[in-house]
Amino acid sequence: MMVAIFYWQVIYLPVQAEISSFNAQTKQIETAEKEIKNLQARYGSLEKLAEVTEERLAQMHEYLPAEMNSEKFAAQLYGAAEDKKILINSVQFGEVSEKNSVQRQTVKIQLEADYISLLNFIREILDGERLASFENFSVARVDESNILNCELEFVIFSADF
C-alpha cells in the first residue's frame, strides 16, 4: 500500500503534470504555425507582411500627431464653438495615459447650445484634423427654450513612434 502511494505521489502525478504541460506547449506551437500559415497565405511572404505593416505604421504616423498638443485641440474646440454659436462654459483636460506607444487624453467640455448646433459641433470635432473619439455625453434642458446644457467627453490621441 505504501509503495502505491509513493508511486502515485512521486512518479505518476509529476509525469501527468509534465504530459499536460507538453500538450499545452504543443497546442501553442500548432496555433502559432496556423497563424504563420494564414499570414503567408494572405500576404504571400513574410516580407510582404513587413511591407504592409510598415505602410500601416506610416499611415498611423501621418494621422496621429507626435505630440499631444492640447492647446491646439482647445483652439479647435473654441473655433468650432464660435462658428456654431455655442457657449463653452469649461474645458478640462485629463491626464495623459499611454499604451503601445499611443497616448490618449480625456477632454471634458461643458457647453450650452441648441440641438442642431450641438450636432454640427460634434461632427466638426470628429471630422477635424485631429483624431478624436466621442466617448460620453449628457444633455439637459436649461429652461423652456431650446438651449441645452451639455457635458461632452472626447478622447484625443497622439503617437510616440
Secondary structure, 3 states (H helix, E strand, C coil): CHHHHHHHHHHHHHHHHHHHHHHHHHHHHHHHHHHHHHHHHHHCCHHHHHHHHHHHHHHHHHHCCCCCCHHHHHHHHHHHHHHHCCEEEEEEEEEEEEECCEEEEEEEEEEEEEHHHHHHHHHHHHCCCCCEEEEEEEEEECCCCCEEEEEEEEEEEEECC
